[in-house]
Amino acid sequence: MPIVLDGSGLTVEKIVQIARFNEKVELSGDALKRIKVCRAMLEEKIEAKEIMYGVNTGIGEFSEIVLNDDQVKDFQKYLIYNHSAGIGDPMPVEYVRGAIAGRINVQAHGNSGCRPEITQTLVEMLNKNVTPVVCRKGSVGACGDLAPMSQIALLLMGEGEAFYKGERLAGKDALKKAGIDIPGLQARDGLSTINGSNFITAISALHIYDINRWLKQAEIAASMSLEALLANMKPYDERLHQLRGFPGAIRSANAIKNCLAGSDLLTGKVKQKVQDAYSMRSTPQVIGAAHDALLHARKQVEIELNGIGDNPIFIPEDNLTLTGANFQGTPVSLPMDMISAAVTMVSVMSERRMNRLNNPALSVGLPAFLTKGAGMFSGLMLSQYTADSLIVEQRILSAPASIQSIPAAADQEDFVSMGMNTVIKNEQIIDNAYGILGIEFMAAAQALDFRDHTPGKGVAKAKEVIRKYVEFLDIDRPLYNDHNAMKKLVQSCEILEEVEKEIGSLE
């Protein structure tokens, strides 16, 4: 069934379905009526010569310049031309599809003033898989994602470029092959398509979905390392976390405990320390804090997905035009900057557990660097180097972008969110996180092969999946293939899916 876009109810999961899995969309009948009512009001105001920002005035520093009738007709075209000023390689198709879906949902409120043909054409572009070519960089995330959104708007004039059926084509040719009519741009149509933080929000939605699944795998990896390190499991008692009250920690402790269900660690058969190191006993508090931060970010992103991020905003029931700053990306960029730190934080803890598996002084009887031939062989010594290099890069990228404002447009736009920088760096932070966690998984599986106690059901299943891709390291071999295979495995979520089949959902 198509996902109905009506200005409300758009979730992270629905963005993933539309953007990543090409789910079709449908504009609700009520939304179409609202768009038509708003457009009728706008046209009356244009006829009455009412001064409206971005309709019959310039924009930014030129907002005080009033346009004549002839200029109004051409202004939207030149607006899109001069804002199509990005740079860099094309964004992934899923990012562009997500942004288009978010923009349709904004226009569905009936407060943007565009013609219905504009919204309907965006719907067709999604459903017929015509995806504009959009440069990765160039948005400051304040007056909306103007540069990238403008490359979408170019197609509404039959210009720009688009991907269609695996080809990169001129926009006009892609639309023609897909059977989509070119609506052209009239008064307000261009600005109503670009003036919101839709790329920041859609990309963040995709990242939130992926990070949630990565965090669940971090809990599986932690359970494997805890198993291999003969951890004391009292710190994972749900009652302990309920007494403090953080929902993320409660969730995380339960997930890890469930992975270890059936383990000798829980029966008293294995001798354990009275108290383990922080990287072993405070995992629920740390991953739990990341869960709680992600929940806040999700809330902010879903508010934005269903809000009216535009300027100006037209209110037909009050016959009113309001100019403001609902395009400002800070409500999304600030929590997503926190997610940068959250993913890096969990990655650091993953590496610290991997260090304990490698270090014979800390590993409770495991061979040095998890090799039977210490001296001749170095085992997983260099795997830690790789994880460390990825973490340093994450730390550098975790500096918040939301405080990096550089004024633009002759200081008319003197505070901007830099939210596109947030999502660009988060993309790399997440990519590194897959590799770091993959290395912990690999080390934990290696360590478990040196243990002879009965592991938890979730742990055993995870190890079984890992062994499909990476063999036990009996003698040294080049490890880059193993590292890349593990990174790809974590990214695929196969471990997560198989473990959840075995023991149930980790949420």
Secondary structure, DSSP 8 states (H G I E B T S, - for coil): --EEESSS---HHHHHHHHTT---EEE-HHHHHHHHHHHHHHHHHHHTT---TTTSB--GGGTT-B--HHHHHHHHHHHHHHH---EEEE--HHHHHHHHHHHHHHHTTS-S---HHHHHHHHHHHHTT-EE--EEE---SSS-SHHHHHHHHGGGGT-SEEEETTEEEEHHHHHHHHT-------TTHHHHHHSS-HHHHHHHHHHHHHHHHHHHHHHHHHHHHHHHTT---GGG-HHHHHHH--HHHHHHHHHHHHHTTT-GGGTT-S---SS--HHHHSHHHHHHHHHHHHHHHHHHHHHHHTS---SSEEEGGGTEEE---TT--HHHHHHHHHHHHHHHHHHHHHHHHHHHHH-TTTSSS--GGG-SSBTTB-TTHHHHHHHHHHHHHHHHHTS-STT----BTTTTB-----HHHHHHHHHHHHHHHHHHHHHHHHHHHHHHTT--S---HHHHHHHHHHTTTS---SS----HHHHHHHHHHHHHTHHHHHHHHHH----
